[in-house]
Amino acid sequence: FYFFILGTQVFSSKNEFRISTLKFHLSDPNIFICGGFSPEVKAWDIRNCKVIKVYKAAVQQTLDVLFLPEGKEFLTSTDAVSRDSADRTIIAWDFDSAAKISNQIFHERYTCPSLTLHPREPAFVAQTNGNYMALFSTQRPYRINKKKRYEGHKVEGFAVGCEFSPDGTLLVTGSSEGKIFFYNYHTARIIHTLSAHDQACVSATFHPVLPSLLATCDWAGDIKIWQ
């Protein structure tokens, strides 16, 4: 890891596994969690460059991490899915105790390459390799909304990201076809599509201050910004 502020390095450490996701704590900017090709997820403190918590997931890979409001709990999505079981696909953790709160959140037999939190409502969305995004409550027991899901785009094994607009009215996702899909959050209907890339589009991110700007990236590294 390397972190810089105005050219000054403030953190450096060698990690023993390949990282696929890293997220800062919502209320403590000195703490971040990382996961990847390991059965463990780790919390680090950038002030002393040390691991302060270890979360043992008993999986091969962590795909994404999502802090829930206030940062007392967080979710991990993993590669733990088989023909007979879908437990541990999404795991809820207590940040302080490192205990599992639940590993029975998502029961479909698809992995979830990305997770995103609604900015205003107690809800989060999981991108699934079933070619849809599923909606859940952020409150225990994190129930799935069976009446609403966001369909129409293709994932096909790519680590396709999804994100809400800053006001929470839109849900945007990339796709394996290189397109961007814009969904109405409340109705789950597609309201616009954009042919953004020739390759699979794995990221679509709204500017936090200027939400009329959208950055997209394909799996080959091509970056575009749209207005």
PyRosetta script that sets phi, psi and omega in degrees:
from pyrosetta import init, pose_from_sequence

init()
pose = pose_from_sequence("FYFFILGTQVFSSKNEFRISTLKFHLSDPNIFICGGFSPEVKAWDIRNCKVIKVYKAAVQQTLDVLFLPEGKEFLTSTDAVSRDSADRTIIAWDFDSAAKISNQIFHERYTCPSLTLHPREPAFVAQTNGNYMALFSTQRPYRINKKKRYEGHKVEGFAVGCEFSPDGTLLVTGSSEGKIFFYNYHTARIIHTLSAHDQACVSATFHPVLPSLLATCDWAGDIKIWQ")
pose.set_psi(1, 149.0)
pose.set_omega(1, 169.2)
pose.set_phi(2, -142.5)
pose.set_psi(2, 131.5)
pose.set_omega(2, 172.5)
pose.set_phi(3, -123.1)
pose.set_psi(3, 139.1)
pose.set_omega(3, -178.3)
pose.set_phi(4, -129.4)
pose.set_psi(4, 143.3)
pose.set_omega(4, 170.7)
pose.set_phi(5, -128.5)
pose.set_psi(5, 113.3)
pose.set_omega(5, -178.3)
pose.set_phi(6, 52.0)
pose.set_psi(6, 39.8)
pose.set_omega(6, 177.1)
pose.set_phi(7, 87.2)
pose.set_psi(7, -5.4)
pose.set_omega(7, 179.6)
pose.set_phi(8, -99.3)
pose.set_psi(8, 120.7)
pose.set_omega(8, 179.8)
pose.set_phi(9, -72.1)
pose.set_psi(9, 129.7)
pose.set_omega(9, -178.0)
pose.set_phi(10, -115.5)
pose.set_psi(10, -8.3)
pose.set_omega(10, -179.8)
pose.set_phi(11, -154.9)
pose.set_psi(11, 141.0)
pose.set_omega(11, 173.8)
pose.set_phi(12, -154.6)
pose.set_psi(12, 133.1)
pose.set_omega(12, 178.6)
pose.set_phi(13, -161.3)
pose.set_psi(13, 149.6)
pose.set_omega(13, 177.2)
pose.set_phi(14, -96.5)
pose.set_psi(14, 126.2)
pose.set_omega(14, 178.5)
pose.set_phi(15, -100.7)
pose.set_psi(15, 147.4)
pose.set_omega(15, -174.5)
pose.set_phi(16, -88.5)
pose.set_psi(16, -4.9)
pose.set_omega(16, 176.8)
pose.set_phi(17, -133.9)
pose.set_psi(17, 159.3)
pose.set_omega(17, -179.3)
pose.set_phi(18, -73.0)
pose.set_psi(18, 130.1)
pose.set_omega(18, -173.8)
pose.set_phi(19, -94.4)
pose.set_psi(19, 137.3)
pose.set_omega(19, 176.0)
pose.set_phi(20, -117.1)
pose.set_psi(20, -14.2)
pose.set_omega(20, 179.3)
pose.set_phi(21, -152.8)
pose.set_psi(21, 143.1)
pose.set_omega(21, 178.5)
pose.set_phi(22, -146.0)
pose.set_psi(22, 129.1)
pose.set_omega(22, -179.0)
pose.set_phi(23, -136.6)
pose.set_psi(23, 136.7)
pose.set_omega(23, 175.5)
pose.set_phi(24, -79.8)
pose.set_psi(24, 148.8)
pose.set_omega(24, 175.8)
pose.set_phi(25, -63.7)
pose.set_psi(25, 143.8)
pose.set_omega(25, -174.9)
pose.set_phi(26, -70.2)
pose.set_psi(26, -31.9)
pose.set_omega(26, -175.7)
pose.set_phi(27, -113.1)
pose.set_psi(27, -10.0)
pose.set_omega(27, 178.7)
pose.set_phi(28, -127.4)
pose.set_psi(28, 103.2)
pose.set_omega(28, -176.1)
pose.set_phi(29, -69.0)
pose.set_psi(29, -8.3)
pose.set_omega(29, 178.9)
pose.set_phi(30, -86.8)
pose.set_psi(30, -6.2)
pose.set_omega(30, -175.0)
pose.set_phi(31, -115.4)
pose.set_psi(31, 137.6)
pose.set_omega(31, 170.6)
pose.set_phi(32, -139.1)
pose.set_psi(32, 157.5)
pose.set_omega(32, 177.7)
pose.set_phi(33, -117.1)
pose.set_psi(33, 139.4)
pose.set_omega(33, 176.4)
pose.set_phi(34, -133.7)
pose.set_psi(34, 150.2)
pose.set_omega(34, 176.8)
pose.set_phi(35, -145.5)
pose.set_psi(35, 166.2)
pose.set_omega(35, -179.5)
pose.set_phi(36, 178.8)
pose.set_psi(36, -133.9)
pose.set_omega(36, -175.8)
pose.set_phi(37, -84.3)
pose.set_psi(37, 71.4)
pose.set_omega(37, -176.3)
pose.set_phi(38, -162.1)
pose.set_psi(38, 152.1)
pose.set_omega(38, 174.0)
pose.set_phi(39, -75.9)
pose.set_psi(39, -2.2)
pose.set_omega(39, -177.5)
pose.set_phi(40, -118.6)
pose.set_psi(40, 149.6)
pose.set_omega(40, 170.1)
pose.set_phi(41, -115.9)
pose.set_psi(41, 140.3)
pose.set_omega(41, -173.4)
pose.set_phi(42, -125.9)
pose.set_psi(42, 142.6)
pose.set_omega(42, 172.5)
pose.set_phi(43, -105.0)
pose.set_psi(43, 132.0)
pose.set_omega(43, -177.9)
pose.set_phi(44, -116.6)
pose.set_psi(44, 151.7)
pose.set_omega(44, 172.2)
pose.set_phi(45, -111.3)
pose.set_psi(45, 118.3)
pose.set_omega(45, -175.3)
pose.set_phi(46, -72.3)
pose.set_psi(46, -13.7)
pose.set_omega(46, -179.1)
pose.set_phi(47, -73.7)
pose.set_psi(47, -33.5)
pose.set_omega(47, 179.2)
pose.set_phi(48, -121.2)
pose.set_psi(48, 4.0)
pose.set_omega(48, 177.4)
pose.set_phi(49, 58.2)
pose.set_psi(49, 37.3)
pose.set_omega(49, -177.9)
pose.set_phi(50, -123.6)
pose.set_psi(50, 152.5)
pose.set_omega(50, 172.8)
pose.set_phi(51, -75.6)
pose.set_psi(51, 129.0)
pose.set_omega(51, -178.6)
pose.set_phi(52, -109.6)
pose.set_psi(52, -20.4)
pose.set_omega(52, 178.0)
pose.set_phi(53, -144.7)
pose.set_psi(53, 145.4)
pose.set_omega(53, 173.9)
pose.set_phi(54, -127.5)
pose.set_psi(54, 128.2)
pose.set_omega(54, -178.1)
pose.set_phi(55, -113.6)
pose.set_psi(55, 114.9)
pose.set_omega(55, -173.6)
pose.set_phi(56, -95.2)
pose.set_psi(56, 107.3)
pose.set_omega(56, -172.5)
pose.set_phi(57, -96.2)
pose.set_psi(57, -14.8)
pose.set_omega(57, -178.5)
pose.set_phi(58, 56.8)
pose.set_psi(58, 44.8)
pose.set_omega(58, 176.2)
pose.set_phi(59, -129.8)
pose.set_psi(59, 172.8)
pose.set_omega(59, 178.1)
pose.set_phi(60, -87.5)
pose.set_psi(60, -33.2)
pose.set_omega(60, -175.8)
pose.set_phi(61, -149.4)
pose.set_psi(61, 139.0)
pose.set_omega(61, 169.2)
pose.set_phi(62, -98.2)
pose.set_psi(62, 126.6)
pose.set_omega(62, -175.1)
pose.set_phi(63, -91.3)
pose.set_psi(63, -37.8)
pose.set_omega(63, -178.9)
pose.set_phi(64, -155.8)
pose.set_psi(64, 159.6)
pose.set_omega(64, 177.6)
pose.set_phi(65, -128.7)
pose.set_psi(65, 139.9)
pose.set_omega(65, 178.1)
pose.set_phi(66, -140.5)
pose.set_psi(66, 118.9)
pose.set_omega(66, 173.5)
pose.set_phi(67, -77.5)
pose.set_psi(67, 137.5)
pose.set_omega(67, 174.1)
pose.set_phi(68, -88.4)
pose.set_psi(68, 164.6)
pose.set_omega(68, -175.1)
pose.set_phi(69, -50.3)
pose.set_psi(69, 137.6)
pose.set_omega(69, -178.9)
pose.set_phi(70, 78.6)
pose.set_psi(70, -14.7)
pose.set_omega(70, 174.6)
pose.set_phi(71, 80.3)
pose.set_psi(71, 7.6)
pose.set_omega(71, 179.7)
pose.set_phi(72, -76.7)
pose.set_psi(72, -23.4)
pose.set_omega(72, 178.5)
pose.set_phi(73, -132.5)
pose.set_psi(73, 154.2)
pose.set_omega(73, 174.1)
pose.set_phi(74, -146.5)
pose.set_psi(74, 163.6)
pose.set_omega(74, -178.9)
pose.set_phi(75, -116.4)
pose.set_psi(75, 148.6)
pose.set_omega(75, 168.6)
pose.set_phi(76, -126.1)
pose.set_psi(76, 138.8)
pose.set_omega(76, 169.8)
pose.set_phi(77, -103.0)
pose.set_psi(77, 142.4)
pose.set_omega(77, -170.7)
pose.set_phi(78, -133.7)
pose.set_psi(78, 177.3)
pose.set_omega(78, 177.7)
pose.set_phi(79, -91.9)
pose.set_psi(79, 10.4)
pose.set_omega(79, -174.4)
pose.set_phi(80, -80.2)
pose.set_psi(80, 86.2)
pose.set_omega(80, 175.9)
pose.set_phi(81, -147.1)
pose.set_psi(81, 141.7)
pose.set_omega(81, -179.5)
pose.set_phi(82, -143.4)
pose.set_psi(82, -179.2)
pose.set_omega(82, 179.6)
pose.set_phi(83, -66.9)
pose.set_psi(83, -27.3)
pose.set_omega(83, -172.7)
pose.set_phi(84, -105.4)
pose.set_psi(84, -12.3)
pose.set_omega(84, -173.9)
pose.set_phi(85, -153.7)
pose.set_psi(85, 144.4)
pose.set_omega(85, 176.5)
pose.set_phi(86, -124.3)
pose.set_psi(86, 15.5)
pose.set_omega(86, 177.0)
pose.set_phi(87, -69.9)
pose.set_psi(87, 151.0)
pose.set_omega(87, -178.5)
pose.set_phi(88, 74.3)
pose.set_psi(88, 5.3)
pose.set_omega(88, 175.3)
pose.set_phi(89, -64.2)
pose.set_psi(89, -42.5)
pose.set_omega(89, 169.8)
pose.set_phi(90, -126.2)
pose.set_psi(90, 127.2)
pose.set_omega(90, -178.5)
pose.set_phi(91, -119.1)
pose.set_psi(91, 134.2)
pose.set_omega(91, 173.6)
pose.set_phi(92, -100.0)
pose.set_psi(92, 135.7)
pose.set_omega(92, -176.3)
pose.set_phi(93, -124.1)
pose.set_psi(93, 148.0)
pose.set_omega(93, 166.0)
pose.set_phi(94, -86.6)
pose.set_psi(94, 120.8)
pose.set_omega(94, -173.0)
pose.set_phi(95, -62.2)
pose.set_psi(95, -46.2)
pose.set_omega(95, -173.6)
pose.set_phi(96, -72.1)
pose.set_psi(96, -43.7)
pose.set_omega(96, -175.6)
pose.set_phi(97, -88.8)
pose.set_psi(97, -14.1)
pose.set_omega(97, -176.7)
pose.set_phi(98, 65.7)
pose.set_psi(98, 18.1)
pose.set_omega(98, 179.3)
pose.set_phi(99, -88.0)
pose.set_psi(99, 147.2)
pose.set_omega(99, 173.0)
pose.set_phi(100, -74.0)
pose.set_psi(100, 129.7)
pose.set_omega(100, 175.2)
pose.set_phi(101, -88.9)
pose.set_psi(101, -42.0)
pose.set_omega(101, -180.0)
pose.set_phi(102, -159.3)
pose.set_psi(102, 141.5)
pose.set_omega(102, 170.8)
pose.set_phi(103, -126.5)
pose.set_psi(103, 20.4)
pose.set_omega(103, -179.0)
pose.set_phi(104, -120.2)
pose.set_psi(104, 45.0)
pose.set_omega(104, -174.3)
pose.set_phi(105, -89.2)
pose.set_psi(105, -43.4)
pose.set_omega(105, -176.9)
pose.set_phi(106, -120.5)
pose.set_psi(106, 122.4)
pose.set_omega(106, -172.3)
pose.set_phi(107, -108.6)
pose.set_psi(107, -3.0)
pose.set_omega(107, 173.9)
pose.set_phi(108, -72.5)
pose.set_psi(108, 149.7)
pose.set_omega(108, -175.6)
pose.set_phi(109, -89.6)
pose.set_psi(109, 58.4)
pose.set_omega(109, 175.7)
pose.set_phi(110, -133.6)
pose.set_psi(110, 143.4)
pose.set_omega(110, 170.7)
pose.set_phi(111, -76.3)
pose.set_psi(111, 160.9)
pose.set_omega(111, -177.5)
pose.set_phi(112, -122.8)
pose.set_psi(112, 97.4)
pose.set_omega(112, -173.5)
pose.set_phi(113, -67.9)
pose.set_psi(113, -19.4)
pose.set_omega(113, -179.9)
pose.set_phi(114, -152.0)
pose.set_psi(114, 153.6)
pose.set_omega(114, 179.5)
pose.set_phi(115, -129.7)
pose.set_psi(115, 146.8)
pose.set_omega(115, 177.4)
pose.set_phi(116, -145.9)
pose.set_psi(116, 144.7)
pose.set_omega(116, -174.8)
pose.set_phi(117, -100.6)
pose.set_psi(117, 135.6)
pose.set_omega(117, 174.5)
pose.set_phi(118, -69.0)
pose.set_psi(118, 135.0)
pose.set_omega(118, -174.7)
pose.set_phi(119, -72.7)
pose.set_psi(119, -16.7)
pose.set_omega(119, -173.8)
pose.set_phi(120, -129.7)
pose.set_psi(120, -22.6)
pose.set_omega(120, -177.6)
pose.set_phi(121, -113.2)
pose.set_psi(121, 157.2)
pose.set_omega(121, -180.0)
pose.set_phi(122, -77.0)
pose.set_psi(122, 71.0)
pose.set_omega(122, -175.5)
pose.set_phi(123, -149.7)
pose.set_psi(123, 152.1)
pose.set_omega(123, 171.0)
pose.set_phi(124, -139.3)
pose.set_psi(124, 160.6)
pose.set_omega(124, -179.3)
pose.set_phi(125, -120.4)
pose.set_psi(125, 140.9)
pose.set_omega(125, 173.5)
pose.set_phi(126, -114.5)
pose.set_psi(126, 123.9)
pose.set_omega(126, 170.2)
pose.set_phi(127, -71.8)
pose.set_psi(127, 134.8)
pose.set_omega(127, -179.2)
pose.set_phi(128, -121.9)
pose.set_psi(128, 155.5)
pose.set_omega(128, 174.1)
pose.set_phi(129, -81.6)
pose.set_psi(129, 13.8)
pose.set_omega(129, 169.9)
pose.set_phi(130, -93.0)
pose.set_psi(130, 11.6)
pose.set_omega(130, 179.7)
pose.set_phi(131, 65.8)
pose.set_psi(131, 39.8)
pose.set_omega(131, 171.8)
pose.set_phi(132, -156.5)
pose.set_psi(132, 161.5)
pose.set_omega(132, 173.8)
pose.set_phi(133, -108.6)
pose.set_psi(133, 133.1)
pose.set_omega(133, -177.8)
pose.set_phi(134, -103.3)
pose.set_psi(134, 144.7)
pose.set_omega(134, -177.5)
pose.set_phi(135, -106.7)
pose.set_psi(135, 134.4)
pose.set_omega(135, -178.0)
pose.set_phi(136, -132.7)
pose.set_psi(136, 160.4)
pose.set_omega(136, 170.3)
pose.set_phi(137, -83.9)
pose.set_psi(137, 144.7)
pose.set_omega(137, 174.8)
pose.set_phi(138, -84.0)
pose.set_psi(138, -3.8)
pose.set_omega(138, -179.2)
pose.set_phi(139, -99.9)
pose.set_psi(139, 142.9)
pose.set_omega(139, -178.8)
pose.set_phi(140, -58.0)
pose.set_psi(140, 138.8)
pose.set_omega(140, 6.6)
pose.set_phi(141, -93.2)
pose.set_psi(141, 31.4)
pose.set_omega(141, 173.4)
pose.set_phi(142, 60.0)
pose.set_psi(142, 50.4)
pose.set_omega(142, -174.4)
pose.set_phi(143, -68.5)
pose.set_psi(143, 142.7)
pose.set_omega(143, 175.2)
pose.set_phi(144, -79.7)
pose.set_psi(144, 143.5)
pose.set_omega(144, 174.5)
pose.set_phi(145, -86.5)
pose.set_psi(145, 102.6)
pose.set_omega(145, -175.5)
pose.set_phi(146, -76.0)
pose.set_psi(146, -12.6)
pose.set_omega(146, -178.4)
pose.set_phi(147, -91.9)
pose.set_psi(147, -8.0)
pose.set_omega(147, -175.2)
pose.set_phi(148, -139.2)
pose.set_psi(148, 123.3)
pose.set_omega(148, 168.9)
pose.set_phi(149, -148.9)
pose.set_psi(149, 157.9)
pose.set_omega(149, -169.3)
pose.set_phi(150, -105.7)
pose.set_psi(150, 105.9)
pose.set_omega(150, -172.6)
pose.set_phi(151, -118.2)
pose.set_psi(151, 163.9)
pose.set_omega(151, 173.7)
pose.set_phi(152, 123.4)
pose.set_psi(152, -20.3)
pose.set_omega(152, 177.9)
pose.set_phi(153, -102.2)
pose.set_psi(153, 165.4)
pose.set_omega(153, 179.6)
pose.set_phi(154, -115.2)
pose.set_psi(154, 140.9)
pose.set_omega(154, 179.0)
pose.set_phi(155, -108.9)
pose.set_psi(155, -52.7)
pose.set_omega(155, 171.8)
pose.set_phi(156, 54.4)
pose.set_psi(156, 42.3)
pose.set_omega(156, 173.8)
pose.set_phi(157, 87.8)
pose.set_psi(157, -7.4)
pose.set_omega(157, 177.4)
pose.set_phi(158, -80.7)
pose.set_psi(158, 152.8)
pose.set_omega(158, 179.5)
pose.set_phi(159, -81.6)
pose.set_psi(159, 68.1)
pose.set_omega(159, -174.6)
pose.set_phi(160, -78.3)
pose.set_psi(160, 127.2)
pose.set_omega(160, 179.9)
pose.set_phi(161, -89.6)
pose.set_psi(161, 160.1)
pose.set_omega(161, 175.7)
pose.set_phi(162, -140.4)
pose.set_psi(162, 157.9)
pose.set_omega(162, -175.9)
pose.set_phi(163, -161.0)
pose.set_psi(163, 148.4)
pose.set_omega(163, 173.5)
pose.set_phi(164, -87.7)
pose.set_psi(164, 151.3)
pose.set_omega(164, 169.9)
pose.set_phi(165, -67.8)
pose.set_psi(165, 158.2)
pose.set_omega(165, -177.5)
pose.set_phi(166, -56.3)
pose.set_psi(166, -30.1)
pose.set_omega(166, 179.0)
pose.set_phi(167, -90.5)
pose.set_psi(167, -2.6)
pose.set_omega(167, 176.2)
pose.set_phi(168, 79.2)
pose.set_psi(168, 4.7)
pose.set_omega(168, -176.9)
pose.set_phi(169, -84.0)
pose.set_psi(169, -24.2)
pose.set_omega(169, -178.3)
pose.set_phi(170, -117.7)
pose.set_psi(170, 148.5)
pose.set_omega(170, 170.2)
pose.set_phi(171, -121.7)
pose.set_psi(171, 124.3)
pose.set_omega(171, -175.9)
pose.set_phi(172, -117.2)
pose.set_psi(172, 144.9)
pose.set_omega(172, 178.1)
pose.set_phi(173, -146.0)
pose.set_psi(173, 151.2)
pose.set_omega(173, 169.0)
pose.set_phi(174, -82.0)
pose.set_psi(174, -169.9)
pose.set_omega(174, 178.8)
pose.set_phi(175, -159.5)
pose.set_psi(175, 162.3)
pose.set_omega(175, 179.2)
pose.set_phi(176, -67.0)
pose.set_psi(176, -17.5)
pose.set_omega(176, -179.9)
pose.set_phi(177, -87.9)
pose.set_psi(177, -1.5)
pose.set_omega(177, -178.7)
pose.set_phi(178, 87.5)
pose.set_psi(178, 3.6)
pose.set_omega(178, -179.5)
pose.set_phi(179, -92.8)
pose.set_psi(179, 158.2)
pose.set_omega(179, 171.4)
pose.set_phi(180, -108.1)
pose.set_psi(180, 133.5)
pose.set_omega(180, 179.0)
pose.set_phi(181, -115.5)
pose.set_psi(181, 130.8)
pose.set_omega(181, 177.1)
pose.set_phi(182, -109.9)
pose.set_psi(182, 122.8)
pose.set_omega(182, -179.9)
pose.set_phi(183, -111.5)
pose.set_psi(183, 143.9)
pose.set_omega(183, 167.3)
pose.set_phi(184, -73.5)
pose.set_psi(184, 121.5)
pose.set_omega(184, -175.9)
pose.set_phi(185, -59.2)
pose.set_psi(185, -41.2)
pose.set_omega(185, -173.4)
pose.set_phi(186, -76.4)
pose.set_psi(186, -36.0)
pose.set_omega(186, -176.6)
pose.set_phi(187, -99.5)
pose.set_psi(187, -15.9)
pose.set_omega(187, -176.8)
pose.set_phi(188, 67.4)
pose.set_psi(188, 15.4)
pose.set_omega(188, 179.2)
pose.set_phi(189, -90.8)
pose.set_psi(189, 145.7)
pose.set_omega(189, 174.4)
pose.set_phi(190, -72.1)
pose.set_psi(190, 126.4)
pose.set_omega(190, 179.6)
pose.set_phi(191, -110.1)
pose.set_psi(191, -13.9)
pose.set_omega(191, 178.7)
pose.set_phi(192, -166.1)
pose.set_psi(192, 147.5)
pose.set_omega(192, 171.1)
pose.set_phi(193, -129.0)
pose.set_psi(193, 150.7)
pose.set_omega(193, -178.1)
pose.set_phi(194, -134.7)
pose.set_psi(194, 124.1)
pose.set_omega(194, 175.5)
pose.set_phi(195, -80.4)
pose.set_psi(195, 97.3)
pose.set_omega(195, -169.0)
pose.set_phi(196, -96.6)
pose.set_psi(196, -38.8)
pose.set_omega(196, -172.4)
pose.set_phi(197, -141.2)
pose.set_psi(197, 158.6)
pose.set_omega(197, 174.6)
pose.set_phi(198, -81.2)
pose.set_psi(198, -25.3)
pose.set_omega(198, 178.5)
pose.set_phi(199, -102.5)
pose.set_psi(199, 176.1)
pose.set_omega(199, 178.7)
pose.set_phi(200, -59.9)
pose.set_psi(200, 128.1)
pose.set_omega(200, 178.1)
pose.set_phi(201, -88.7)
pose.set_psi(201, 117.3)
pose.set_omega(201, -173.9)
pose.set_phi(202, -106.1)
pose.set_psi(202, -5.8)
pose.set_omega(202, -178.9)
pose.set_phi(203, -149.1)
pose.set_psi(203, 136.3)
pose.set_omega(203, 173.2)
pose.set_phi(204, -142.0)
pose.set_psi(204, 115.5)
pose.set_omega(204, -170.5)
pose.set_phi(205, -130.8)
pose.set_psi(205, 127.1)
pose.set_omega(205, 175.7)
pose.set_phi(206, -76.7)
pose.set_psi(206, 143.9)
pose.set_omega(206, 171.7)
pose.set_phi(207, -66.5)
pose.set_psi(207, 132.7)
pose.set_omega(207, -174.7)
pose.set_phi(208, -68.7)
pose.set_psi(208, -23.1)
pose.set_omega(208, -178.5)
pose.set_phi(209, -106.8)
pose.set_psi(209, -36.9)
pose.set_omega(209, 179.6)
pose.set_phi(210, -114.3)
pose.set_psi(210, 82.3)
pose.set_omega(210, -174.2)
pose.set_phi(211, -65.3)
pose.set_psi(211, -7.7)
pose.set_omega(211, 175.0)
pose.set_phi(212, -75.5)
pose.set_psi(212, -10.1)
pose.set_omega(212, 177.7)
pose.set_phi(213, -99.8)
pose.set_psi(213, 133.6)
pose.set_omega(213, 179.4)
pose.set_phi(214, -130.0)
pose.set_psi(214, 126.3)
pose.set_omega(214, 176.6)
pose.set_phi(215, -100.4)
pose.set_psi(215, 134.8)
pose.set_omega(215, 178.0)
pose.set_phi(216, -127.6)
pose.set_psi(216, 155.3)
pose.set_omega(216, -179.6)
pose.set_phi(217, -146.7)
pose.set_psi(217, 138.4)
pose.set_omega(217, 175.5)
pose.set_phi(218, -98.5)
pose.set_psi(218, 173.6)
pose.set_omega(218, -172.7)
pose.set_phi(219, -69.4)
pose.set_psi(219, -17.2)
pose.set_omega(219, 178.1)
pose.set_phi(220, -87.6)
pose.set_psi(220, -4.9)
pose.set_omega(220, 176.1)
pose.set_phi(221, 102.3)
pose.set_psi(221, 5.1)
pose.set_omega(221, 178.4)
pose.set_phi(222, -75.6)
pose.set_psi(222, 123.4)
pose.set_omega(222, -177.8)
pose.set_phi(223, -111.7)
pose.set_psi(223, 136.6)
pose.set_omega(223, 176.0)
pose.set_phi(224, -136.3)
pose.set_psi(224, 151.0)
pose.set_omega(224, 175.6)
pose.set_phi(225, -122.9)
pose.set_psi(225, 132.0)
pose.set_omega(225, -173.3)
pose.set_phi(226, -118.9)
pose.set_psi(226, 151.0)
pose.set_omega(226, 176.4)
pose.set_phi(227, -131.5)
pose.dump_pdb("model.pdb")
